[in-house]
Amino acid sequence: MNRKKINLKNVFSLALLAGIALLLSSCSEDRIGQTPTDSAPPSSVTNVRTEPLPGGAKITYDLPKETDISYVICEYAVKNEKKIARASVYNNYVIIEGLADTEPCEFTLYMVDHSENKSAPYTGSFSPLEPPYRTIFNSLEMEPDFGGVVIRWKNETNVMIGAFLLAVSDDGEWEEFDLAFSTMKEDKRAIRGYNTDPRLFGVTLIDQYGNTSDTFRLVAEPLYEKELNKKVFADGHLLGDNYTSHNSRPISNIWDGSLSVLWHTVPDAGFTPPLTFTINLGLKAKLSRMMLWNRGETFYWGQHNPRYFEVWGTDELKYPIENEYWRTGNWRDDWVLLGDFETIKPSGLPLGQVTDEDRAVQDAGLEFIFESGAGDVQYLRFVVKETWARTAALHINEVSIFGDDGTRDE
């Protein structure tokens, strides 16, 4: 695990790099447009209205009925530092965003003409709504989990948010466990790898403008977690499952402990999505998470690698494996949904285009956290709803399952 001591200077440096949007608001005015040809200022904007927004406002106005007008400047202050937002004459509004709180914000509007002459100022103020990062912070929940804690939050506006996941080391100092970015409406992340001793965990949020929240804290006793023994895993195929083997690459390759071999189903075997397969864990355990390694080489984030999939669990099979019941959707009534997952490509690039980061993330393995409270599980049934190339076949390098099987490793 790559843990490092938290350094707030680095936090703020990263925040500044992440705040690309601030390039639209600078502390100095660079000349734009043509060289001045006259010194007559334009008329001011009129009928100014403000609409408070989360962390900012939309300021609407009427433009003067003149032809020699170019753009509108809005000056405002953030922590005593002057910022500038601009809007062309093709719009009748300017947006202020990135404010850290709900304190009143004063602004000044200027109409600017083609010679860079400014109009008389219009001054006003507004009180922004609660910034998104604060709303998200207020939704944070943390609870003890296997090897650490699970953190959940809600992000109704799908803004980009960064979450510094923190834990206090055995030496009593904060460690940065991870920095996770997300735009999902509901997300959860885990801090893992710790023993069962009480420990202080925390999470600090940061937005794209460099605003940071307080640290949400919880003293928790992590639950015991181990990687389950793959030597007792077995093919648990049920009627309707695709457990075919293309070119002698069987399903057992995904629990053989090696990333150099893979499971590859027969592409023309007649199966259609969603594709199912089942693993018999060989024992009953309370499950915490899984790691998935998809096929790399020239197939990163492509071809038959799973993209959208579900994982279901049960402690026993209600019917024989060849019963028609397994082809219907009725089996879901007797199993527990452990998670509905998506493999998320960091770059977001289209199919066939990958970055070094994309490769590194896939090579490191993709983690998926199971829902808690499922009880003991022995059988896992995977429902692959869509592969990256929307194919009717699958290939997977390796799967590791974690939880507590009631035994303790020495």
Secondary structure in CASP SS format (residue, H / E / C, confidence):
PFRMAT SS
TARGET T0000
AUTHOR 0000-0000-0000
METHOD secondary structure of the structure
MODEL  1
M C 1.00
N C 1.00
R C 1.00
K E 1.00
K E 1.00
I C 1.00
N C 1.00
L H 1.00
K H 1.00
N H 1.00
V H 1.00
F H 1.00
S H 1.00
L H 1.00
A H 1.00
L H 1.00
L H 1.00
A H 1.00
G C 1.00
I H 1.00
A H 1.00
L H 1.00
L H 1.00
L H 1.00
S C 1.00
S C 1.00
C C 1.00
S C 1.00
E C 1.00
D C 1.00
R C 1.00
I C 1.00
G C 1.00
Q C 1.00
T C 1.00
P C 1.00
T C 1.00
D C 1.00
S C 1.00
A C 1.00
P C 1.00
P C 1.00
S C 1.00
S C 1.00
V C 1.00
T E 1.00
N E 1.00
V E 1.00
R E 1.00
T E 1.00
E E 1.00
P E 1.00
L E 1.00
P E 1.00
G C 1.00
G E 1.00
A E 1.00
K E 1.00
I E 1.00
T E 1.00
Y E 1.00
D E 1.00
L C 1.00
P C 1.00
K C 1.00
E C 1.00
T C 1.00
D C 1.00
I C 1.00
S C 1.00
Y E 1.00
V E 1.00
I E 1.00
C E 1.00
E E 1.00
Y E 1.00
A E 1.00
V E 1.00
K C 1.00
N C 1.00
E E 1.00
K E 1.00
K E 1.00
I E 1.00
A E 1.00
R E 1.00
A E 1.00
S E 1.00
V C 1.00
Y C 1.00
N C 1.00
N C 1.00
Y E 1.00
V E 1.00
I E 1.00
I E 1.00
E C 1.00
G C 1.00
L C 1.00
A C 1.00
D C 1.00
T C 1.00
E C 1.00
P C 1.00
C E 1.00
E E 1.00
F E 1.00
T E 1.00
L E 1.00
Y E 1.00
M E 1.00
V E 1.00
D C 1.00
H C 1.00
S C 1.00
E C 1.00
N C 1.00
K E 1.00
S C 1.00
A C 1.00
P C 1.00
Y E 1.00
T E 1.00
G E 1.00
S E 1.00
F E 1.00
S C 1.00
P C 1.00
L E 1.00
E C 1.00
P C 1.00
P H 1.00
Y H 1.00
R H 1.00
T H 1.00
I H 1.00
F H 1.00
N H 1.00
S C 1.00
L C 1.00
E E 1.00
M E 1.00
E E 1.00
P E 1.00
D E 1.00
F E 1.00
G C 1.00
G E 1.00
V E 1.00
V E 1.00
I E 1.00
R E 1.00
W E 1.00
K E 1.00
N C 1.00
E C 1.00
T C 1.00
N C 1.00
V C 1.00
M C 1.00
I E 1.00
G E 1.00
A E 1.00
F E 1.00
L E 1.00
L E 1.00
A E 1.00
V E 1.00
S C 1.00
D C 1.00
D C 1.00
G C 1.00
E C 1.00
W E 1.00
E E 1.00
E E 1.00
F E 1.00
D E 1.00
L E 1.00
A E 1.00
F E 1.00
S E 1.00
T C 1.00
M C 1.00
K C 1.00
E E 1.00
D E 1.00
K E 1.00
R E 1.00
A E 1.00
I E 1.00
R C 1.00
G C 1.00
Y C 1.00
N C 1.00
T C 1.00
D C 1.00
P C 1.00
R E 1.00
L E 1.00
F E 1.00
G E 1.00
V E 1.00
T E 1.00
L E 1.00
I E 1.00
D E 1.00
Q C 1.00
Y C 1.00
G C 1.00
N C 1.00
T E 1.00
S E 1.00
D E 1.00
T E 1.00
F E 1.00
R E 1.00
L E 1.00
V E 1.00
A E 1.00
E C 1.00
P C 1.00
L E 1.00
Y C 1.00
E C 1.00
K E 1.00
E E 1.00
L C 1.00
N C 1.00
K H 1.00
K H 1.00
V H 1.00
F C 1.00
A E 1.00
D E 1.00
G C 1.00
H C 1.00
L C 1.00
L C 1.00
G C 1.00
D C 1.00
N C 1.00
Y C 1.00
T C 1.00
S C 1.00
H C 1.00
N C 1.00
S C 1.00
R C 1.00
P C 1.00
I H 1.00
S H 1.00
N H 1.00
I H 1.00
W H 1.00
D C 1.00
G C 1.00
S C 1.00
L C 1.00
S C 1.00
V C 1.00
L C 1.00
W E 1.00
H E 1.00
T C 1.00
V C 1.00
P C 1.00
D C 1.00
A C 1.00
G C 1.00
F C 1.00
T C 1.00
P C 1.00
P C 1.00
L E 1.00
T E 1.00
F E 1.00
T E 1.00
I E 1.00
N E 1.00
L E 1.00
G E 1.00
L E 1.00
K E 1.00
A E 1.00
K E 1.00
L E 1.00
S E 1.00
R E 1.00
M E 1.00
M E 1.00
L E 1.00
W E 1.00
N E 1.00
R C 1.00
G C 1.00
E C 1.00
T C 1.00
F C 1.00
Y C 1.00
W C 1.00
G C 1.00
Q C 1.00
H C 1.00
N C 1.00
P E 1.00
R E 1.00
Y E 1.00
F E 1.00
E E 1.00
V E 1.00
W E 1.00
G E 1.00
T E 1.00
D C 1.00
E C 1.00
L C 1.00
K C 1.00
Y C 1.00
P C 1.00
I C 1.00
E C 1.00
N C 1.00
E H 1.00
Y H 1.00
W H 1.00
R H 1.00
T C 1.00
G H 1.00
N H 1.00
W H 1.00
R H 1.00
D H 1.00
D H 1.00
W C 1.00
V E 1.00
L E 1.00
L E 1.00
G E 1.00
D E 1.00
F E 1.00
E E 1.00
T C 1.00
I C 1.00
K C 1.00
P C 1.00
S C 1.00
G C 1.00
L C 1.00
P C 1.00
L C 1.00
G C 1.00
Q C 1.00
V C 1.00
T C 1.00
D H 1.00
E H 1.00
D H 1.00
R H 1.00
A H 1.00
V H 1.00
Q H 1.00
D H 1.00
A H 1.00
G C 1.00
L E 1.00
E E 1.00
F E 1.00
I E 1.00
F C 1.00
E C 1.00
S C 1.00
G C 1.00
A C 1.00
G C 1.00
D E 1.00
V E 1.00
Q E 1.00
Y E 1.00
L E 1.00
R E 1.00
F E 1.00
V E 1.00
V E 1.00
K E 1.00
E E 1.00
T E 1.00
W C 1.00
A C 1.00
R C 1.00
T C 1.00
A C 1.00
A C 1.00
L C 1.00
H E 1.00
I E 1.00
N E 1.00
E E 1.00
V E 1.00
S E 1.00
I E 1.00
F E 1.00
G E 1.00
D E 1.00
D C 1.00
G C 1.00
T C 1.00
R C 1.00
D C 1.00
E C 1.00
END
